[in-house]
Amino acid sequence: MTLPAFIYILRIGNMRPIPSGPQPPQEHIMILITGATGQLGNAVINTLIESGTPAAQIVAGTRKPDAAAALEAKGVQLRKADYADPASLDAAFNGIDTLYLVSGDAPIDVRIEHHRNAIAAAVRNGVKRIVYTSFVDTAEDSPFGFARIHADTERTLAESGLEFTILRHGVYADILPAFLNGYAERGVASPNQHGKARFIRRADLAAAAAKVLTTGGHPGKTYTLTGPTALNMADIAAVLETRTGKPVAYHSLPTSDYASILVKATGMPQWLADALAGMFAAMDRGGYDIQTGDFARLLGRDAMPVEAALVAQLGL
């Protein structure tokens, strides 16, 4: 059976009251967003601007400043920030008050080193606070190997002496169309059997990030940001079937077979295929089906349900 190519990048807590009292002034706070040309980092910058943060207070950190001309045109300062290059991080973080640290994109051990580099540079350069994009499930024995990255980074932050806030993201709803290609002919496939995930859009995560970056009361907090509804991959197939009026089969595959299919179908590196296959398998452990209410308390609304996000993305 020929299966669709599933290409996407995962960046990839307990219930607490969110402070609602007077907030400290933010007029002179400099905020640096790493991964600024990526989908999440770019969304956070645009959301900050749309919600009233002056562009002059925002710095876009990116490995390729030449690719960020659109941000520069909005008045955002560009700085090269490469997690593999500590010298670039020192230059980028100079004069920064708050760092929004977007999880990188590399094999597990490399990403762990990159995140440690960024936190060490923040300490050296007097950054006051880090807001980190973690993941909903940081269990180090998870089949999803990237969970180890987030667990290590959270520990490193706790040991850094800096103020920090951890945003544990649910699985991005935005990724779904990338692995639903050809669903009408071939159905949907993954290693997921029964466990569910509370998918959430990057746009909603960006709104939560902007709130945390520009208001007080968040140091030391961990917010688990997930969508309001939980679906497994068979449920996703059922949504497609209902919306199209045509049968959409679901195929649960062994994790190793699925990883092999990813490599053959897309040419992605083995480490990434193994991680993505492991992510689907990890859904069955229950760690992705978590709802703390943190998102609603931060923003006063729910995130968009994954069903609605999927329908909008696929034009169903």
C-alpha positions as a Python dict, from the first residue, in 0.01 Angstrom:
ca = {
    (1, 'M'): (0, 0, 0),
    (2, 'T'): (128, 342, -91),
    (3, 'L'): (82, 581, 199),
    (4, 'P'): (84, 962, 205),
    (5, 'A'): (398, 1150, 299),
    (6, 'F'): (380, 1302, 641),
    (7, 'I'): (623, 1594, 659),
    (8, 'Y'): (605, 1828, 947),
    (9, 'I'): (816, 1968, 1230),
    (10, 'L'): (726, 1933, 1598),
    (11, 'R'): (879, 2198, 1811),
    (12, 'I'): (794, 2063, 1897),
    (13, 'G'): (157, 2205, 3489),
    (14, 'N'): (-82, 2179, 3693),
    (15, 'M'): (-393, 2396, 3702),
    (16, 'R'): (-309, 2738, 3847),
    (17, 'P'): (-486, 3071, 3874),
    (18, 'I'): (-353, 3334, 3634),
    (19, 'P'): (-276, 3670, 3798),
    (20, 'S'): (-527, 3936, 3694),
    (21, 'G'): (-416, 4235, 3902),
    (22, 'P'): (-215, 4539, 3791),
    (23, 'Q'): (74, 4455, 3562),
    (24, 'P'): (420, 4616, 3567),
    (25, 'P'): (499, 4871, 3296),
    (26, 'Q'): (642, 4724, 2976),
    (27, 'E'): (756, 5043, 2800),
    (28, 'H'): (1127, 4964, 2806),
    (29, 'I'): (1125, 4584, 2787),
    (30, 'M'): (1325, 4442, 2495),
    (31, 'I'): (1194, 4105, 2376),
    (32, 'L'): (1392, 3872, 2151),
    (33, 'I'): (1208, 3598, 1962),
    (34, 'T'): (1429, 3314, 1841),
    (35, 'G'): (1331, 3113, 1535),
    (36, 'A'): (1179, 3436, 1406),
    (37, 'T'): (1148, 3319, 1045),
    (38, 'G'): (981, 2993, 1149),
    (39, 'Q'): (605, 2961, 1162),
    (40, 'L'): (573, 2989, 1539),
    (41, 'G'): (831, 3263, 1595),
    (42, 'N'): (692, 3470, 1310),
    (43, 'A'): (338, 3431, 1445),
    (44, 'V'): (447, 3546, 1790),
    (45, 'I'): (613, 3859, 1651),
    (46, 'N'): (309, 3951, 1445),
    (47, 'T'): (77, 3886, 1737),
    (48, 'L'): (287, 4107, 1964),
    (49, 'I'): (268, 4391, 1713),
    (50, 'E'): (-106, 4343, 1655),
    (51, 'S'): (-170, 4347, 2029),
    (52, 'G'): (11, 4679, 2076),
    (53, 'T'): (374, 4602, 2152),
    (54, 'P'): (590, 4858, 1967),
    (55, 'A'): (797, 4695, 1696),
    (56, 'A'): (1099, 4883, 1831),
    (57, 'Q'): (1082, 4664, 2145),
    (58, 'I'): (1097, 4341, 1944),
    (59, 'V'): (1413, 4173, 1818),
    (60, 'A'): (1391, 3890, 1566),
    (61, 'G'): (1659, 3629, 1623),
    (62, 'T'): (1727, 3407, 1325),
    (63, 'R'): (2006, 3209, 1163),
    (64, 'K'): (1928, 3388, 836),
    (65, 'P'): (1851, 3758, 888),
    (66, 'D'): (1835, 3803, 510),
    (67, 'A'): (1516, 3594, 514),
    (68, 'A'): (1343, 3829, 759),
    (69, 'A'): (1304, 4138, 543),
    (70, 'A'): (927, 4146, 602),
    (71, 'L'): (982, 4174, 976),
    (72, 'E'): (1243, 4444, 933),
    (73, 'A'): (995, 4640, 720),
    (74, 'K'): (761, 4644, 1020),
    (75, 'G'): (1028, 4804, 1236),
    (76, 'V'): (1152, 4488, 1405),
    (77, 'Q'): (1527, 4472, 1466),
    (78, 'L'): (1703, 4171, 1313),
    (79, 'R'): (1992, 3987, 1478),
    (80, 'K'): (2167, 3669, 1381),
    (81, 'A'): (2110, 3405, 1647),
    (82, 'D'): (2242, 3057, 1575),
    (83, 'Y'): (2214, 2806, 1861),
    (84, 'A'): (2526, 2631, 1731),
    (85, 'D'): (2728, 2956, 1744),
    (86, 'P'): (2762, 3091, 2101),
    (87, 'A'): (2931, 3409, 1976),
    (88, 'S'): (2626, 3493, 1766),
    (89, 'L'): (2405, 3434, 2069),
    (90, 'D'): (2616, 3670, 2281),
    (91, 'A'): (2576, 3944, 2023),
    (92, 'A'): (2204, 3875, 1977),
    (93, 'F'): (2116, 3866, 2346),
    (94, 'N'): (2301, 4184, 2443),
    (95, 'G'): (2052, 4430, 2592),
    (96, 'I'): (1763, 4182, 2588),
    (97, 'D'): (1528, 4166, 2887),
    (98, 'T'): (1302, 3874, 2786),
    (99, 'L'): (1397, 3586, 2560),
    (100, 'Y'): (1133, 3374, 2387),
    (101, 'L'): (1326, 3053, 2329),
    (102, 'V'): (1176, 2847, 2048),
    (103, 'S'): (1283, 2484, 2051),
    (104, 'G'): (1524, 2413, 1768),
    (105, 'D'): (1528, 2160, 1487),
    (106, 'A'): (1804, 1899, 1507),
    (107, 'P'): (1871, 1547, 1637),
    (108, 'I'): (1812, 1496, 2008),
    (109, 'D'): (2165, 1537, 2146),
    (110, 'V'): (2238, 1830, 1917),
    (111, 'R'): (1921, 2013, 2020),
    (112, 'I'): (1997, 1957, 2387),
    (113, 'E'): (2337, 2119, 2336),
    (114, 'H'): (2183, 2404, 2135),
    (115, 'H'): (1930, 2485, 2405),
    (116, 'R'): (2200, 2477, 2671),
    (117, 'N'): (2405, 2715, 2456),
    (118, 'A'): (2115, 2959, 2440),
    (119, 'I'): (2047, 2949, 2813),
    (120, 'A'): (2417, 2994, 2895),
    (121, 'A'): (2434, 3293, 2659),
    (122, 'A'): (2127, 3443, 2825),
    (123, 'V'): (2297, 3413, 3165),
    (124, 'R'): (2622, 3568, 3037),
    (125, 'N'): (2442, 3862, 2879),
    (126, 'G'): (2208, 3958, 3161),
    (127, 'V'): (1879, 3841, 3013),
    (128, 'K'): (1623, 3866, 3291),
    (129, 'R'): (1367, 3608, 3183),
    (130, 'I'): (1328, 3319, 2941),
    (131, 'V'): (995, 3195, 2808),
    (132, 'Y'): (1052, 2847, 2665),
    (133, 'T'): (840, 2651, 2417),
    (134, 'S'): (830, 2305, 2571),
    (135, 'F'): (601, 2011, 2497),
    (136, 'V'): (291, 1874, 2666),
    (137, 'D'): (462, 1544, 2757),
    (138, 'T'): (822, 1560, 2882),
    (139, 'A'): (848, 1200, 3007),
    (140, 'E'): (1202, 1091, 2931),
    (141, 'D'): (1094, 733, 2864),
    (142, 'S'): (844, 847, 2600),
    (143, 'P'): (856, 679, 2257),
    (144, 'F'): (872, 1038, 2129),
    (145, 'G'): (1244, 1099, 2165),
    (146, 'F'): (1212, 1477, 2152),
    (147, 'A'): (1052, 1466, 2497),
    (148, 'R'): (1405, 1420, 2636),
    (149, 'I'): (1508, 1751, 2483),
    (150, 'H'): (1231, 1938, 2659),
    (151, 'A'): (1292, 1763, 2990),
    (152, 'D'): (1661, 1856, 2978),
    (153, 'T'): (1590, 2216, 2880),
    (154, 'E'): (1338, 2258, 3161),
    (155, 'R'): (1599, 2128, 3409),
    (156, 'T'): (1865, 2359, 3267),
    (157, 'L'): (1633, 2656, 3306),
    (158, 'A'): (1558, 2562, 3666),
    (159, 'E'): (1932, 2552, 3739),
    (160, 'S'): (2016, 2872, 3550),
    (161, 'G'): (1924, 3126, 3816),
    (162, 'L'): (1714, 3318, 3563),
    (163, 'E'): (1345, 3388, 3584),
    (164, 'F'): (1166, 3156, 3346),
    (165, 'T'): (823, 3054, 3224),
    (166, 'I'): (756, 2724, 3052),
    (167, 'L'): (488, 2692, 2787),
    (168, 'R'): (412, 2325, 2730),
    (169, 'H'): (256, 2308, 2385),
    (170, 'G'): (13, 2048, 2265),
    (171, 'V'): (70, 1894, 1923),
    (172, 'Y'): (19, 2154, 1651),
    (173, 'A'): (-315, 2131, 1473),
    (174, 'D'): (-141, 2298, 1178),
    (175, 'I'): (56, 1982, 1102),
    (176, 'L'): (-243, 1766, 1021),
    (177, 'P'): (-284, 1852, 651),
    (178, 'A'): (80, 1758, 590),
    (179, 'F'): (15, 1394, 672),
    (180, 'L'): (-337, 1373, 531),
    (181, 'N'): (-232, 1407, 169),
    (182, 'G'): (-421, 1157, -43),
    (183, 'Y'): (-654, 1055, 240),
    (184, 'A'): (-951, 1015, 2),
    (185, 'E'): (-767, 743, -194),
    (186, 'R'): (-539, 587, 69),
    (187, 'G'): (-693, 671, 401),
    (188, 'V'): (-497, 791, 705),
    (189, 'A'): (-215, 598, 870),
    (190, 'S'): (9, 624, 1177),
    (191, 'P'): (129, 412, 1471),
    (192, 'N'): (-144, 564, 1693),
    (193, 'Q'): (-397, 306, 1809),
    (194, 'H'): (-636, 460, 2059),
    (195, 'G'): (-473, 740, 2261),
    (196, 'K'): (-584, 1096, 2191),
    (197, 'A'): (-417, 1435, 2160),
    (198, 'R'): (-551, 1785, 2222),
    (199, 'F'): (-418, 1951, 1908),
    (200, 'I'): (-378, 2331, 1913),
    (201, 'R'): (-305, 2587, 1641),
    (202, 'R'): (18, 2786, 1632),
    (203, 'A'): (-195, 3102, 1612),
    (204, 'D'): (-348, 3022, 1950),
    (205, 'L'): (-8, 2940, 2098),
    (206, 'A'): (124, 3272, 1964),
    (207, 'A'): (-160, 3456, 2136),
    (208, 'A'): (-78, 3286, 2466),
    (209, 'A'): (291, 3364, 2422),
    (210, 'A'): (222, 3732, 2355),
    (211, 'K'): (18, 3748, 2675),
    (212, 'V'): (294, 3588, 2882),
    (213, 'L'): (565, 3802, 2722),
    (214, 'T'): (392, 4134, 2790),
    (215, 'T'): (224, 4089, 3129),
    (216, 'G'): (351, 4016, 3477),
    (217, 'G'): (290, 3732, 3718),
    (218, 'H'): (440, 3450, 3513),
    (219, 'P'): (793, 3381, 3648),
    (220, 'G'): (831, 3025, 3769),
    (221, 'K'): (505, 2914, 3610),
    (222, 'T'): (447, 2621, 3378),
    (223, 'Y'): (145, 2655, 3151),
    (224, 'T'): (13, 2355, 2959),
    (225, 'L'): (-147, 2487, 2642),
    (226, 'T'): (-374, 2241, 2466),
    (227, 'G'): (-691, 2247, 2260),
    (228, 'P'): (-1043, 2198, 2399),
    (229, 'T'): (-1113, 1865, 2227),
    (230, 'A'): (-921, 1537, 2214),
    (231, 'L'): (-901, 1319, 1905),
    (232, 'N'): (-695, 1022, 1798),
    (233, 'M'): (-596, 960, 1439),
    (234, 'A'): (-894, 733, 1375),
    (235, 'D'): (-1112, 1022, 1492),
    (236, 'I'): (-935, 1249, 1244),
    (237, 'A'): (-1020, 1003, 968),
    (238, 'A'): (-1382, 1003, 1088),
    (239, 'V'): (-1396, 1384, 1071),
    (240, 'L'): (-1276, 1370, 712),
    (241, 'E'): (-1531, 1101, 630),
    (242, 'T'): (-1814, 1304, 780),
    (243, 'R'): (-1716, 1624, 602),
    (244, 'T'): (-1659, 1463, 260),
    (245, 'G'): (-1936, 1205, 274),
    (246, 'K'): (-1690, 942, 151),
    (247, 'P'): (-1525, 654, 339),
    (248, 'V'): (-1185, 736, 491),
    (249, 'A'): (-1008, 431, 632),
    (250, 'Y'): (-762, 443, 919),
    (251, 'H'): (-455, 215, 928),
    (252, 'S'): (-256, 163, 1248),
    (253, 'L'): (100, 65, 1160),
    (254, 'P'): (398, -61, 1364),
    (255, 'T'): (624, 227, 1463),
    (256, 'S'): (931, 96, 1282),
    (257, 'D'): (735, 30, 962),
    (258, 'Y'): (591, 377, 971),
    (259, 'A'): (934, 535, 1021),
    (260, 'S'): (1064, 340, 721),
    (261, 'I'): (774, 463, 510),
    (262, 'L'): (849, 822, 608),
    (263, 'V'): (1211, 789, 501),
    (264, 'K'): (1124, 625, 169),
    (265, 'A'): (834, 856, 87),
    (266, 'T'): (990, 1188, 185),
    (267, 'G'): (1366, 1145, 207),
    (268, 'M'): (1366, 1284, 559),
    (269, 'P'): (1656, 1179, 784),
    (270, 'Q'): (1611, 866, 993),
    (271, 'W'): (1633, 1058, 1322),
    (272, 'L'): (1335, 1272, 1225),
    (273, 'A'): (1132, 979, 1095),
    (274, 'D'): (1195, 788, 1418),
    (275, 'A'): (1086, 1090, 1623),
    (276, 'L'): (765, 1144, 1428),
    (277, 'A'): (672, 778, 1437),
    (278, 'G'): (744, 778, 1809),
    (279, 'M'): (521, 1080, 1857),
    (280, 'F'): (222, 892, 1719),
    (281, 'A'): (303, 590, 1934),
    (282, 'A'): (336, 813, 2242),
    (283, 'M'): (-23, 933, 2196),
    (284, 'D'): (-132, 593, 2331),
    (285, 'R'): (27, 663, 2671),
    (286, 'G'): (-226, 938, 2747),
    (287, 'G'): (24, 1219, 2798),
    (288, 'Y'): (-112, 1426, 2510),
    (289, 'D'): (-471, 1423, 2633),
    (290, 'I'): (-427, 1686, 2905),
    (291, 'Q'): (-651, 1984, 2971),
    (292, 'T'): (-549, 2215, 3256),
    (293, 'G'): (-752, 2521, 3163),
    (294, 'D'): (-433, 2728, 3146),
    (295, 'F'): (-503, 2854, 2795),
    (296, 'A'): (-853, 2977, 2879),
    (297, 'R'): (-735, 3147, 3197),
    (298, 'L'): (-458, 3326, 3012),
    (299, 'L'): (-673, 3454, 2727),
    (300, 'G'): (-1029, 3441, 2854),
    (301, 'R'): (-1135, 3209, 2570),
    (302, 'D'): (-1079, 2858, 2443),
    (303, 'A'): (-842, 2769, 2163),
    (304, 'M'): (-1000, 2670, 1832),
    (305, 'P'): (-1113, 2304, 1838),
    (306, 'V'): (-903, 2083, 1616),
    (307, 'E'): (-1210, 1980, 1415),
    (308, 'A'): (-1273, 2342, 1314),
    (309, 'A'): (-904, 2403, 1245),
    (310, 'L'): (-886, 2097, 1023),
    (311, 'V'): (-1197, 2188, 828),
    (312, 'A'): (-1063, 2539, 770),
    (313, 'Q'): (-718, 2420, 668),
    (314, 'L'): (-848, 2165, 418),
    (315, 'G'): (-1133, 2382, 291),
    (316, 'L'): (-1392, 2115, 372),
}
